[in-house]
């Protein structure tokens, strides 16, 4: 598009506004918009398309003439923002029925060409009050659906509602395709409210029943609340006592065998293999019991620090509750 065409649009934007817009427009804002538009046209003529687009957008913010959207669309194409160019051209055609035929024809041709280079994302959600973010930017979503143009590639869509966990989807959209994303939010059940006036002035009997009662030891996480800690501690004591008892029996048995056969000559020893194996078995049993006592004591120590601590449960987000439709070409 030539700079002359842009300048023509600028003049139309200044002079051909609907009467309602002319009456409501702030003269100072209109003058500032005209200045920004002239600057943008000059920048476009010099080839600084990015700066020209910025001026056109500023002019539209000051004085929102629909015909300025043509300039914004052309400059957006020049900087590669094809999805924004599509949106600008469509709004230009919808809101500027009195625009010159050559401009509407050029906008229509641009839309037909851009449709092959961008994708269309359709978001469907029937939940009132939902907020939709696309690639980190909030979009104006009014249930049940929204259609928007996007660049080809993967996009990040997040749906939020105060009464439901957020839903996150990452659809992959190809050029020239339409991707439909159905978002289903799982709303939490409403909290029941007490009827008006209930509990405002309690009776003496009710006030007595509302006396502060200290929480039970279990609720405070005190000694009686550490059930498994005490189980492990009891196991430690039991295993240790068993190890001591078996160890004493082992020592007694060993001393008895040593006394009865320790001084005999090797060929007349009175210790049978069964006697020796019995002592060895008792010794091994003692070692096992001491090992179990140590493990139980370690478990009791760990449970003492972790049992009865408050647990915070955070609902998982990002569940795949959306449904992606087949891509249409």
TORKOL-584365 format. One line per 2 residues: their letters; for each residue x, y, z of N, C-alpha, C. Coordinates in Angstrom, 1 decimal, decimal comma. Example, Ala and Ser with C-alpha at 12.3 -4.5 7.8 and 13.67 -1.06 7.14 Angstrom:
AS) 13,2/-5,7/7,8/12,3/-4,5/7,8/13,2/-3,3/7,8; 12,8/-2,2/7,1/13,7/-1,1/7,1/12,9/0,0/7,9;
END
This chain:
XX) 0,9/-1,2/0,0/0,0/0,0/0,0/0,9/1,2/0,0; 0,5/2,3/-0,8/1,3/3,5/-0,9/1,0/4,4/0,3;
XX) 1,9/5,4/0,5/1,7/6,4/1,5/0,5/7,3/1,2; 0,3/7,5/-0,2/-0,9/8,3/-0,6/-2,2/7,7/-0,1;
XX) -2,3/6,3/-0,2/-3,5/5,7/0,3/-3,7/5,9/1,8; -2,6/5,8/2,5/-2,6/6,0/3,9/-3,1/7,4/4,3;
XX) -2,5/8,3/3,6/-2,9/9,7/3,8/-4,4/9,9/3,5; -4,9/9,3/2,4/-6,3/9,4/2,1/-7,2/8,9/3,2;
XX) -6,8/7,7/3,8/-7,5/7,2/4,9/-7,5/8,1/6,1; -6,3/8,8/6,3/-6,2/9,8/7,4/-7,2/10,9/7,2;
XX) -7,3/11,4/6,0/-8,3/12,5/5,7/-9,7/12,0/5,9; -10,0/10,8/5,5/-11,3/10,3/5,7/-11,6/10,1/7,2;
XX) -10,6/9,7/7,9/-10,8/9,5/9,3/-11,1/10,8/10,0; -10,6/11,9/9,5/-10,8/13,1/10,2/-12,1/13,8/9,8;
XX) -12,6/13,5/8,6/-13,8/14,3/8,1/-15,0/13,4/8,0; -15,0/12,1/7,9/-16,2/11,4/7,6/-16,7/10,5/8,7;
XX) -16,6/11,1/9,9/-17,1/10,4/11,1/-18,6/10,4/11,2; -19,2/9,4/11,8/-20,7/9,4/12,0/-21,0/10,6/12,9;
XX) -22,2/11,2/12,8/-22,6/12,3/13,6/-22,4/12,1/15,1; -22,8/10,8/15,5/-22,7/10,5/17,0/-21,3/10,6/17,4;
XX) -20,3/10,1/16,6/-18,9/10,2/17,0/-18,4/11,7/17,0; -18,8/12,4/16,1/-18,4/13,8/16,0/-18,9/14,6/17,2;
XX) -20,1/14,3/17,7/-20,7/15,0/18,8/-20,0/14,7/20,1; -19,6/13,4/20,3/-19,0/12,9/21,5/-17,5/13,1/21,5;
XX) -16,9/13,3/20,4/-15,4/13,4/20,3/-14,9/14,7/21,1; -13,8/14,5/21,8/-13,1/15,6/22,4/-12,3/16,3/21,4;
XX) -12,5/17,6/21,2/-11,7/18,3/20,1/-10,2/18,2/20,3; -9,8/18,2/21,6/-8,3/18,1/21,8/-7,9/16,7/21,5;
XX) -8,7/15,7/21,8/-8,3/14,3/21,4/-8,3/14,1/19,9; -9,3/14,7/19,3/-9,3/14,6/17,8/-8,1/15,3/17,2;
XX) -7,7/16,4/17,7/-6,5/17,1/17,1/-5,3/16,3/17,4; -5,2/15,7/18,5/-4,0/14,9/18,8/-4,0/13,6/17,9;
XX) -5,2/13,1/17,7/-5,2/11,9/16,8/-4,8/12,2/15,4; -5,2/13,4/14,9/-4,8/13,8/13,6/-3,3/14,0/13,5;
XX) -2,7/14,6/14,5/-1,3/14,8/14,5/-0,6/13,4/14,5; -1,0/12,5/15,3/-0,4/11,2/15,3/-0,6/10,4/14,0;
XX) -1,7/10,6/13,4/-2,0/10,0/12,1/-1,0/10,5/11,0; -0,8/11,8/11,0/0,1/12,5/10,1/1,5/12,0/10,3;
XX) 1,9/11,8/11,5/3,2/11,3/11,8/3,4/9,9/11,3; 2,3/9,1/11,6/2,4/7,7/11,1/2,5/7,6/9,6;
XX) 1,7/8,4/8,9/1,8/8,4/7,4/3,2/8,7/6,9; 3,8/9,7/7,5/5,1/10,1/7,1/6,1/9,0/7,4;
XX) 6,0/8,3/8,6/6,9/7,2/8,9/6,7/6,1/7,9; 5,5/5,8/7,6/5,2/4,7/6,6/5,8/5,0/5,3;
XX) 5,8/6,2/4,9/6,4/6,6/3,6/7,9/6,5/3,6; 8,5/6,6/4,8/10,0/6,5/4,9/10,4/5,0/5,1;
XX) 9,4/4,1/5,2/9,7/2,7/5,4/9,9/2,3/6,8; 9,6/3,1/7,8/9,7/2,8/9,2/8,3/2,3/9,6;
XX) 8,0/1,0/9,2/6,6/0,5/9,4/6,3/0,3/10,8; 7,2/-0,2/11,6/7,0/-0,4/13,0/6,6/0,8/13,8;
XX) 7,3/1,9/13,5/7,0/3,2/14,2/5,6/3,7/13,7; 5,4/3,5/12,4/4,1/4,0/11,8/3,0/3,3/12,4;
XX) 3,1/1,9/12,7/2,0/1,2/13,3/1,8/1,7/14,7; 2,8/2,0/15,4/2,7/2,5/16,8/1,9/3,8/16,8;
XX) 2,2/4,7/15,8/1,5/6,0/15,7/0,0/5,8/15,3; -0,3/4,9/14,4/-1,7/4,6/14,1/-2,5/4,1/15,2;
XX) -1,9/3,2/16,0/-2,5/2,7/17,2/-2,8/3,7/18,2; -1,8/4,6/18,4/-2,0/5,8/19,3/-3,1/6,7/18,8;
XX) -3,2/6,9/17,5/-4,2/7,8/17,0/-5,6/7,2/17,2; -5,7/5,8/17,0/-7,0/5,2/17,2/-7,4/5,2/18,7;
XX) -6,4/5,2/19,6/-6,7/5,3/21,0/-7,2/6,6/21,4; -6,7/7,7/20,7/-7,2/9,0/21,0/-8,5/9,3/20,3;
XX) -8,6/8,9/19,1/-9,9/9,2/18,3/-10,2/7,9/17,5; -11,1/7,0/18,1/-11,3/5,7/17,5/-12,2/5,7/16,2;
XX) -11,6/6,2/15,2/-12,3/6,2/13,9/-12,2/4,8/13,3; -13,2/4,1/12,9/-13,1/2,8/12,3/-12,2/2,7/11,1;
XX) -12,1/3,8/10,4/-11,3/3,8/9,1/-9,8/3,8/9,4; -9,4/4,2/10,6/-8,0/4,1/11,0/-7,6/2,6/11,0;
XX) -8,5/1,7/11,2/-8,2/0,3/11,3/-7,6/-0,2/9,9; -7,9/0,5/8,8/-7,3/0,1/7,6/-5,8/0,3/7,6;
XX) -5,4/1,5/8,1/-4,0/1,8/8,3/-3,3/0,8/9,2; -4,0/0,5/10,3/-3,4/-0,4/11,3/-3,2/-1,8/10,7;
XX) -4,2/-2,2/9,8/-4,1/-3,5/9,2/-2,9/-3,6/8,2; -2,7/-2,5/7,4/-1,7/-2,5/6,4/-0,3/-2,5/7,1;
XX) -0,2/-1,7/8,2/1,1/-1,6/8,9/1,4/-2,9/9,6; 0,4/-3,6/10,1/0,6/-4,9/10,8/1,1/-5,9/9,8;
XX) 0,6/-5,9/8,6/1,2/-6,8/7,6/2,6/-6,5/7,4; 3,0/-5,3/7,3/4,4/-4,9/7,1/5,3/-5,3/8,1;
XX) 4,9/-5,5/9,4/5,8/-5,9/10,4/5,6/-7,4/10,8; 4,8/-8,1/10,0/4,6/-9,6/10,2/3,6/-10,0/11,2;
XX) 2,8/-9,1/11,8/1,7/-9,4/12,7/0,5/-9,7/11,9; 0,5/-10,9/11,3/-0,6/-11,2/10,4/-1,9/-11,4/11,1;
XX) -1,9/-12,0/12,3/-3,1/-12,2/13,0/-3,8/-10,9/13,4; -3,0/-9,9/13,8/-3,5/-8,6/14,2/-4,0/-7,9/12,9;
XX) -3,3/-8,1/11,8/-3,8/-7,5/10,5/-5,2/-8,0/10,1; -5,4/-9,3/10,3/-6,7/-9,9/10,0/-7,8/-9,3/10,8;
XX) -7,5/-9,2/12,1/-8,5/-8,6/13,0/-8,8/-7,2/12,6; -7,8/-6,4/12,3/-8,0/-5,0/11,9/-8,8/-4,8/10,7;
XX) -8,5/-5,6/9,6/-9,2/-5,6/8,4/-10,7/-6,0/8,5; -10,9/-7,0/9,3/-12,3/-7,4/9,5/-13,1/-6,3/10,3;
XX) -12,5/-5,7/11,3/-13,2/-4,7/12,0/-13,4/-3,4/11,1; -12,5/-3,2/10,2/-12,6/-2,1/9,3/-13,8/-2,3/8,4;
XX) -14,0/-3,5/7,8/-15,1/-3,8/7,0/-16,4/-3,8/7,7; -16,4/-4,3/9,0/-17,7/-4,3/9,8/-18,1/-2,9/10,2;
XX) -17,2/-2,0/10,5/-17,5/-0,7/11,1/-17,4/0,4/10,1; -17,0/0,2/8,9/-16,9/1,3/7,9/-17,7/1,0/6,7;
XX) -19,0/0,9/6,8/-19,8/0,6/5,6/-19,7/1,7/4,5; -19,3/2,9/4,9/-19,3/4,1/4,0/-17,9/4,3/3,4;
XX) -16,9/3,4/3,7/-15,6/3,6/3,2/-15,5/3,5/1,7; -14,6/4,1/1,0/-14,5/4,0/-0,5/-14,3/2,6/-0,9;
XX) -14,8/2,3/-2,1/-14,9/1,0/-2,7/-13,5/0,4/-2,8; -12,5/1,3/-3,3/-11,1/0,7/-3,5/-10,5/0,2/-2,2;
XX) -10,8/0,9/-1,1/-10,2/0,5/0,2/-10,9/-0,8/0,7; -12,2/-0,9/0,5/-12,9/-2,1/1,0/-12,5/-3,3/0,1;
XX) -12,3/-3,1/-1,2/-11,8/-4,2/-2,1/-10,4/-4,6/-1,7; -9,5/-3,6/-1,3/-8,2/-4,0/-0,9/-8,1/-4,7/0,4;
XX) -9,0/-4,3/1,3/-9,1/-5,0/2,6/-9,6/-6,4/2,4; -10,6/-6,6/1,5/-11,1/-7,9/1,3/-10,1/-8,8/0,7;
XX) -9,3/-8,3/-0,3/-8,3/-9,1/-0,9/-7,2/-9,5/0,1; -6,9/-8,6/1,0/-5,9/-8,8/2,0/-6,3/-10,0/3,0;
XX) -7,6/-9,9/3,3/-8,2/-11,0/4,2/-8,1/-12,3/3,5; -8,5/-12,4/2,2/-8,4/-13,7/1,5/-7,0/-14,2/1,5;
XX) -6,0/-13,4/1,3/-4,6/-13,8/1,3/-4,1/-14,2/2,6; -4,5/-13,5/3,7/-4,0/-13,8/5,0/-4,6/-15,0/5,6;
XX) -5,8/-15,4/5,2/-6,5/-16,6/5,7/-5,6/-17,9/5,5; -4,8/-17,8/4,4/-3,9/-19,0/4,1/-2,6/-19,0/5,0;
XX) -2,4/-17,9/5,7/-1,1/-17,8/6,4/-1,3/-17,8/7,9; -2,5/-17,6/8,4/-2,8/-17,6/9,9/-3,8/-18,8/10,2;
XX) -3,9/-19,0/11,5/-4,9/-20,0/11,9/-6,0/-19,3/12,7; -7,1/-20,1/12,9/-8,3/-19,5/13,7/-8,5/-20,4/14,9;
XX) -8,5/-19,8/16,0/-8,8/-20,4/17,3/-10,2/-20,1/17,8; -11,0/-21,2/18,0/-12,4/-21,0/18,5/-12,4/-21,6/19,9;
XX) -12,7/-20,8/20,9/-12,8/-21,2/22,3/-14,3/-21,2/22,7; -14,7/-22,4/23,2/-16,1/-22,6/23,6/-16,1/-22,9/25,1;
XX) -16,9/-22,1/25,8/-17,1/-22,4/27,3/-18,4/-21,8/27,7; -19,3/-22,6/28,3/-20,6/-22,2/28,7/-20,7/-21,6/30,1;
XX) -19,6/-21,6/30,8/-19,6/-21,2/32,2/-19,6/-19,6/32,3; -20,6/-19,0/32,9/-20,6/-17,6/33,1/-19,5/-17,1/34,0;
XX) -18,9/-16,0/33,7/-17,9/-15,4/34,6/-16,5/-16,0/34,4; -16,3/-16,8/33,3/-15,0/-17,4/33,1/-14,1/-16,3/32,5;
XX) -12,8/-16,3/32,8/-11,8/-15,4/32,2/-10,8/-16,3/31,4; -10,5/-15,8/30,1/-9,7/-16,6/29,2/-8,4/-15,7/28,9;
XX) -7,3/-16,4/29,1/-6,0/-15,8/28,7/-5,4/-16,6/27,5; -5,0/-16,0/26,5/-4,3/-16,6/25,4/-2,9/-16,1/25,2;
XX) -1,9/-16,9/25,4/-0,5/-16,6/25,4/-0,2/-15,5/26,4; -0,8/-15,5/27,6/-0,6/-14,6/28,7/-1,3/-13,3/28,6;
XX) -2,2/-13,1/27,6/-3,0/-11,9/27,4/-4,5/-12,2/27,6; -5,1/-11,4/28,4/-6,5/-11,6/28,6/-7,3/-11,2/27,4;
XX) -8,3/-12,0/27,0/-9,1/-11,7/25,8/-10,5/-11,4/26,3; -11,3/-10,6/25,6/-12,6/-10,3/25,9/-13,5/-11,5/25,5;
XX) -13,8/-12,3/26,5/-14,6/-13,5/26,3/-16,0/-13,4/26,9; -17,0/-13,6/26,1/-18,4/-13,6/26,5/-18,9/-15,0/26,1;
XX) -19,3/-15,8/27,1/-19,9/-17,1/26,8/-21,0/-17,0/25,8; -21,2/-18,0/24,9/-20,5/-19,3/24,9/-19,3/-19,5/24,1;
XX) -18,9/-18,6/23,2/-17,7/-18,9/22,4/-17,1/-17,6/21,9; -15,8/-17,8/21,4/-15,0/-16,7/20,9/-14,2/-17,2/19,8;
XX) -14,1/-16,4/18,7/-13,2/-16,8/17,6/-12,2/-15,7/17,4; -10,9/-16,1/17,2/-9,8/-15,2/17,1/-8,8/-15,7/16,1;
XX) -8,1/-14,8/15,4/-7,0/-15,2/14,5/-5,7/-15,3/15,3; -4,9/-16,3/15,0/-3,6/-16,5/15,7/-2,5/-16,9/14,7;
XX) -1,3/-16,7/15,0/-0,2/-17,1/14,2/0,0/-18,6/14,3; 0,5/-19,3/13,2/0,7/-20,7/13,3/1,7/-21,1/14,4;
XX) 1,4/-22,2/15,0/2,3/-22,7/16,1/1,5/-23,1/17,3; 2,2/-23,3/18,4/1,6/-23,7/19,7/1,2/-22,5/20,5;
XX) 0,0/-22,6/21,1/-0,5/-21,4/21,9/-0,9/-21,9/23,3; -0,8/-21,0/24,2/-1,1/-21,4/25,6/-2,4/-20,7/26,0;
XX) -3,4/-21,5/26,4/-4,8/-21,0/26,7/-5,1/-21,4/28,1; -5,5/-20,4/28,9/-5,8/-20,7/30,3/-7,2/-20,1/30,6;
XX) -8,1/-21,0/31,2/-9,4/-20,6/31,6/-9,5/-20,5/33,2; -9,9/-19,4/33,7/-10,0/-19,2/35,2/-11,4/-18,9/35,6;
XX) -11,8/-19,3/36,8/-13,1/-19,0/37,4/-12,9/-19,1/38,9; -13,5/-18,1/39,6/-13,2/-18,1/41,1/-13,7/-19,4/41,8;
XX) -14,6/-20,1/41,2/-15,2/-21,3/41,9/-14,7/-22,6/41,2; -13,6/-22,6/40,5/-13,1/-23,8/39,9/-11,6/-23,8/39,7;
XX) -11,0/-24,9/39,7/-9,5/-24,9/39,4/-9,3/-24,5/37,9; -8,2/-23,8/37,6/-8,0/-23,4/36,2/-7,8/-24,5/35,3;
XX) -8,1/-24,3/34,0/-7,9/-25,3/33,0/-6,9/-24,7/32,0; -5,9/-25,5/31,7/-4,8/-25,1/30,8/-4,7/-26,0/29,6;
XX) -4,6/-25,4/28,4/-4,5/-26,2/27,2/-3,4/-25,6/26,4; -2,7/-26,4/25,5/-1,7/-25,9/24,7/-1,9/-26,4/23,2;
XX) -2,9/-25,9/22,5/-3,2/-26,4/21,2/-2,2/-26,0/20,2; -1,9/-26,9/19,2/-1,0/-26,6/18,1/-1,9/-26,3/16,9;
XX) -1,7/-25,1/16,3/-2,6/-24,6/15,2/-1,7/-24,4/14,0; -2,2/-25,0/12,9/-1,5/-24,8/11,6/-2,1/-23,7/10,8;
XX) -1,3/-23,2/9,8/-1,7/-22,1/8,9/-2,9/-22,6/8,1; -3,9/-21,8/8,0/-5,1/-22,1/7,2/-6,1/-23,1/7,9;
XX) -5,9/-23,4/9,2/-6,7/-24,3/9,9/-7,6/-23,6/10,9; -8,6/-24,4/11,4/-9,5/-23,9/12,4/-9,4/-24,9/13,6;
XX) -9,1/-24,4/14,8/-8,9/-25,3/15,9/-10,0/-24,9/16,9; -10,8/-25,8/17,3/-11,9/-25,6/18,3/-11,5/-26,2/19,6;
XX) -11,5/-25,3/20,7/-11,1/-25,8/22,0/-12,3/-25,6/22,9; -12,9/-26,8/23,4/-14,0/-26,8/24,3/-13,5/-26,9/25,8;
XX) -13,8/-25,8/26,6/-13,3/-25,8/27,9/-14,4/-26,1/28,9; -14,2/-27,1/29,7/-15,2/-27,5/30,7/-14,6/-27,3/32,1;
XX) -15,2/-26,4/32,9/-14,8/-26,1/34,2/-15,5/-26,9/35,2; -14,9/-27,4/36,3/-15,5/-28,2/37,3/-15,7/-27,3/38,5;
XX) -16,9/-26,7/38,6/-17,3/-25,7/39,6/-17,4/-26,4/41,0; -16,9/-25,8/42,0/-17,1/-26,3/43,4/-18,5/-26,1/43,8;
XX) -19,0/-27,0/44,7/-20,4/-26,8/45,2/-20,5/-25,5/46,0; -21,6/-24,8/45,9/-21,7/-23,5/46,7/-21,8/-23,8/48,2;
XX) -21,3/-22,9/49,0/-21,3/-23,0/50,4/-22,6/-22,5/51,0; -23,2/-23,4/51,8/-24,5/-23,0/52,4/-24,4/-21,9/53,4;
XX) -25,3/-20,9/53,3/-25,2/-19,8/54,2/-26,4/-19,9/55,2; -26,1/-19,4/56,4/-27,1/-19,4/57,4/-28,2/-18,4/57,1;
XX) -29,5/-18,7/57,5/-30,6/-17,8/57,2/-30,3/-16,4/57,9; -30,8/-15,3/57,4/-30,6/-14,0/58,0/-31,2/-14,0/59,5;
XX) -30,4/-13,4/60,4/-30,8/-13,3/61,8/-30,4/-14,5/62,6; -30,0/-15,6/62,1/-29,7/-16,8/62,9/-28,4/-16,6/63,6;
XX) -28,4/-16,8/64,9/-27,1/-16,7/65,6/-26,7/-15,3/66,0; -27,5/-14,3/65,7/-27,0/-12,9/66,0/-27,0/-12,7/67,5;
XX) -28,1/-13,1/68,3/-28,1/-12,9/69,7/-28,4/-14,2/70,4; -27,4/-14,9/70,8/-27,7/-16,3/71,4/-28,4/-16,2/72,7;
XX) -29,2/-17,2/73,0/-29,8/-17,2/74,3/-28,8/-17,6/75,4; -29,1/-17,4/76,7/-28,2/-17,8/77,7/-27,8/-19,3/77,6;
XX) -28,7/-20,2/77,3/-28,4/-21,6/77,2/-27,4/-21,8/76,0; -27,7/-21,1/74,9/-26,8/-21,2/73,7/-25,4/-20,7/74,0;
XX) -25,4/-19,5/74,8/-24,1/-19,0/75,1/-23,3/-19,9/76,0; -24,0/-20,6/76,9/-23,3/-21,6/77,7/-22,7/-22,7/76,9;
XX) -23,5/-23,1/75,9/-23,0/-24,2/75,1/-21,9/-23,8/74,2; -21,7/-22,5/74,0/-20,6/-22,0/73,1/-19,4/-21,7/73,9;
XX) -19,3/-22,1/75,2/-18,1/-21,9/76,0/-16,9/-22,5/75,3; -15,8/-21,8/75,4/-14,6/-22,2/74,7/-14,1/-23,5/75,4;
XX) -13,9/-24,5/74,6/-13,4/-25,8/75,1/-12,0/-26,0/74,5; -11,0/-26,3/75,3/-9,7/-26,5/74,7/-9,7/-27,7/73,9;
XX) -8,9/-27,7/72,8/-8,9/-28,8/71,9/-8,3/-30,0/72,5; -8,7/-31,2/72,1/-8,2/-32,4/72,6/-6,7/-32,5/72,3;
XX) -6,0/-33,3/73,1/-4,6/-33,4/72,8/-4,3/-33,9/71,4; -5,2/-34,7/70,8/-4,9/-35,2/69,4/-5,0/-34,0/68,5;
XX) -6,0/-33,0/68,7/-6,1/-31,9/67,8/-4,9/-31,0/67,9; -4,3/-30,9/69,1/-3,1/-30,0/69,2/-1,8/-30,7/68,7;
XX) -1,9/-31,9/68,4/-0,7/-32,6/67,9/0,2/-32,9/69,1; -0,4/-33,1/70,3/0,4/-33,4/71,5/0,8/-34,8/71,6;
XX) 1,2/-35,3/72,8/1,8/-36,6/72,9/0,8/-37,7/72,5; -0,5/-37,5/73,0/-1,5/-38,5/72,7/-1,9/-38,6/71,2;
XX) -1,5/-37,5/70,5/-1,9/-37,5/69,1/-0,8/-38,2/68,2; 0,4/-38,5/68,8/1,4/-39,1/68,0/1,3/-40,7/68,1;
XX) 0,3/-41,2/67,6/0,0/-42,6/67,8/1,1/-43,5/67,2; 1,5/-43,3/66,0/2,5/-44,1/65,4/3,9/-43,9/66,0;
XX) 4,1/-42,7/66,5/5,4/-42,5/67,2/5,5/-43,4/68,4; 4,4/-43,5/69,2/4,4/-44,3/70,4/4,5/-45,8/70,0;
XX) 3,8/-46,2/68,9/3,9/-47,6/68,5/5,4/-47,9/68,2; 6,1/-47,0/67,4/7,5/-47,3/67,1/8,3/-47,3/68,4;
XX) 8,0/-46,4/69,3/8,8/-46,3/70,5/8,6/-47,6/71,3; 7,4/-48,1/71,4/7,1/-49,3/72,1/7,8/-50,5/71,5;
XX) 7,8/-50,5/70,1/8,5/-51,6/69,4/10,0/-51,6/69,8; 10,6/-50,3/69,9/12,0/-50,2/70,2/12,3/-50,8/71,6;
XX) 11,4/-50,5/72,5/11,6/-51,1/73,9/11,5/-52,6/73,9; 10,4/-53,1/73,2/10,2/-54,5/73,1/11,3/-55,3/72,5;
XX) 11,8/-54,8/71,3/12,9/-55,5/70,7/14,2/-55,4/71,5; 14,4/-54,3/72,2/15,6/-54,1/73,0/15,6/-55,1/74,2;
XX) 14,4/-55,2/74,8/14,2/-56,1/75,9/14,5/-57,5/75,5; 13,9/-57,9/74,3/14,1/-59,2/73,8/15,6/-59,5/73,5;
XX) 16,3/-58,5/72,9/17,7/-58,7/72,6/18,5/-58,9/73,9; 18,2/-58,2/75,0/18,9/-58,3/76,3/18,6/-59,7/76,8;
XX) 17,3/-60,2/76,8/17,0/-61,5/77,3/17,7/-62,6/76,6; 17,6/-62,5/75,3/18,3/-63,6/74,5/19,8/-63,5/74,6;
XX) 20,3/-62,3/74,7/21,7/-62,2/74,9/22,2/-62,8/76,2; 21,4/-62,6/77,3/21,8/-63,2/78,6/21,7/-64,7/78,5;
XX) 20,7/-65,2/77,8/20,6/-66,7/77,6/21,7/-67,2/76,8; 22,1/-66,5/75,8/23,3/-66,9/75,0/24,6/-67,0/75,8;
XX) 24,8/-65,9/76,6/26,0/-65,9/77,4/25,9/-67,1/78,5; 24,8/-67,3/79,0/24,7/-68,4/80,0/24,9/-69,7/79,4;
XX) 24,4/-69,9/78,2/24,6/-71,2/77,5/26,0/-71,4/77,1; 26,7/-70,3/76,6/28,1/-70,3/76,2/29,0/-70,7/77,4;
XX) 28,7/-70,0/78,6/29,5/-70,3/79,8/29,3/-71,8/80,2; 28,1/-72,3/80,1/27,9/-73,7/80,5/28,6/-74,7/79,6;
XX) 28,6/-74,4/78,3/29,3/-75,3/77,4/30,8/-75,2/77,6; 31,3/-74,0/77,8/32,7/-73,8/78,0/33,2/-74,6/79,2;
XX) 32,4/-74,5/80,3/32,7/-75,2/81,5/32,7/-76,7/81,4; 31,7/-77,2/80,6/31,5/-78,6/80,5/32,5/-79,3/79,6;
XX) 32,9/-78,6/78,5/33,7/-79,3/77,5/34,9/-78,4/77,1; 35,1/-77,3/77,7/36,1/-76,4/77,2/37,5/-77,0/77,6;
XX) 37,6/-77,7/78,8/38,9/-78,2/79,2/39,2/-79,6/78,8; 38,3/-80,2/78,1/38,5/-81,6/77,7/39,5/-81,7/76,5;
XX) 40,1/-82,9/76,4/41,0/-83,0/75,3/40,2/-83,0/74,0; 40,8/-82,7/72,9/40,1/-82,6/71,6/39,4/-83,9/71,2;
XX) 40,0/-85,1/71,5/39,4/-86,3/71,1/38,3/-86,7/72,1; 38,2/-86,1/73,3/37,1/-86,4/74,2/36,3/-85,2/74,6;
XX) 36,2/-84,3/73,7/35,3/-83,1/74,0/33,9/-83,5/74,1; 33,2/-82,8/75,1/31,8/-83,2/75,4/30,8/-82,3/74,7;
XX) 31,3/-81,3/73,8/30,4/-80,4/73,1/30,0/-81,0/71,8; 28,7/-81,2/71,6/28,2/-81,8/70,3/28,0/-80,6/69,4;
XX) 27,9/-80,9/68,1/27,6/-79,9/67,1/26,3/-79,2/67,3; 25,3/-79,9/67,8/24,0/-79,3/68,1/24,1/-78,3/69,2;
XX) 25,0/-78,6/70,2/25,1/-77,6/71,3/25,8/-76,3/70,8; 26,8/-76,5/69,9/27,4/-75,3/69,3/26,5/-74,5/68,4;
XX) 25,7/-75,3/67,6/24,8/-74,6/66,7/23,7/-73,8/67,5; 23,3/-74,4/68,7/22,3/-73,7/69,5/22,8/-72,4/70,0;
XX) 24,1/-72,3/70,4/24,7/-71,1/70,9/24,8/-70,1/69,7; 25,2/-70,5/68,6/25,3/-69,6/67,4/23,9/-69,1/67,1;
XX) 22,9/-69,9/67,1/21,5/-69,5/66,8/21,1/-68,4/67,8; 21,3/-68,6/69,1/21,0/-67,6/70,1/21,7/-66,3/69,8;
XX) 23,0/-66,4/69,5/23,8/-65,2/69,2/23,2/-64,4/68,0; 22,8/-65,2/66,9/22,3/-64,5/65,7/20,9/-63,9/66,0;
XX) 20,1/-64,6/66,9/18,8/-64,0/67,3/19,0/-62,7/68,0; 20,0/-62,7/68,9/20,3/-61,4/69,7/20,7/-60,3/68,7;
XX) 21,5/-60,6/67,7/21,9/-59,5/66,8/20,7/-59,0/66,0; 19,8/-59,9/65,5/18,6/-59,5/64,8/17,7/-58,6/65,7;
XX) 17,5/-59,0/66,9/16,7/-58,2/67,8/17,3/-56,8/68,0; 18,6/-56,7/68,2/19,2/-55,4/68,3/19,0/-54,6/67,0;
XX) 19,1/-55,2/65,9/18,9/-54,5/64,6/17,5/-54,0/64,5; 16,5/-54,8/64,9/15,1/-54,4/64,9/14,9/-53,2/65,9;
XX) 15,5/-53,3/67,0/15,3/-52,2/68,0/15,9/-50,9/67,5; 17,1/-51,0/66,8/17,6/-49,8/66,2/16,7/-49,2/65,1;
XX) 16,2/-50,1/64,2/15,3/-49,6/63,2/14,0/-48,9/63,8; 13,4/-49,6/64,8/12,2/-49,0/65,4/12,6/-47,7/66,1;
XX) 13,7/-47,6/66,7/14,1/-46,3/67,3/14,3/-45,2/66,3; 14,9/-45,5/65,2/15,0/-44,5/64,1/13,7/-44,1/63,6;
XX) 12,8/-45,0/63,4/11,4/-44,7/62,9/10,7/-43,8/63,9; 10,8/-44,1/65,2/10,2/-43,3/66,2/10,7/-41,9/66,2;
XX) 12,0/-41,7/66,0/12,6/-40,4/65,9/12,1/-39,6/64,7; 11,9/-40,3/63,6/11,4/-39,6/62,4/10,0/-39,2/62,6;
XX) 9,2/-40,1/63,1/7,7/-39,9/63,3/7,5/-38,7/64,3; 8,4/-38,6/65,3/8,2/-37,6/66,3/8,2/-36,2/65,6;
XX) 9,0/-36,0/64,6/9,1/-34,7/63,9/8,1/-34,5/62,8; 7,6/-35,5/62,2/6,7/-35,4/61,1/5,2/-35,7/61,4;
XX) 4,9/-36,5/62,4/3,5/-36,9/62,7/2,8/-35,8/63,3; 1,5/-35,7/62,9/0,5/-34,6/63,4/0,9/-33,2/62,9;
XX) 1,8/-33,1/62,0/2,0/-31,8/61,4/0,9/-31,4/60,4; 0,4/-30,2/60,3/-0,6/-29,8/59,4/-0,2/-30,1/58,0;
XX) -1,1/-30,6/57,2/-0,8/-30,9/55,8/-1,6/-30,0/54,9; -1,0/-29,3/54,0/-1,6/-28,4/53,0/-1,8/-29,1/51,7;
XX) -3,1/-29,2/51,3/-3,4/-29,9/50,0/-3,8/-28,8/49,0; -3,1/-28,8/47,9/-3,3/-27,9/46,8/-3,9/-28,6/45,6;
XX) -5,0/-28,2/45,1/-5,6/-29,0/43,9/-4,7/-28,9/42,7; -4,6/-29,9/42,0/-3,8/-29,9/40,8/-4,5/-29,2/39,7;
XX) -3,7/-28,4/38,9/-4,2/-27,7/37,8/-3,7/-28,2/36,5; -4,3/-27,7/35,5/-3,9/-28,1/34,2/-4,4/-29,4/33,7;
XX) -5,4/-29,9/34,3/-6,0/-31,2/33,9/-6,5/-31,1/32,5; -6,3/-32,1/31,7/-6,7/-32,1/30,3/-8,2/-32,2/30,2;
XX) -9,0/-31,1/30,5/-10,4/-31,2/30,4/-10,9/-30,6/29,2; -10,1/-29,9/28,4/-10,5/-29,4/27,1/-10,6/-30,4/26,1;
XX) -11,3/-30,2/25,0/-11,4/-31,1/23,9/-11,0/-30,4/22,6; -10,0/-30,9/21,9/-9,6/-30,3/20,6/-10,3/-31,0/19,5;
XX) -10,9/-30,2/18,7/-11,6/-30,8/17,5/-10,6/-31,1/16,4; -11,1/-31,8/15,4/-10,2/-32,1/14,3/-9,9/-30,8/13,5;
XX) -8,7/-30,7/13,0/-8,3/-29,5/12,2/-8,9/-29,5/10,9; -9,5/-28,4/10,5/-10,2/-28,3/9,2/-9,3/-27,4/8,3;
X) -9,2/-27,9/7,0/-8,4/-27,1/6,0/-9,4/-26,6/5,0;
END
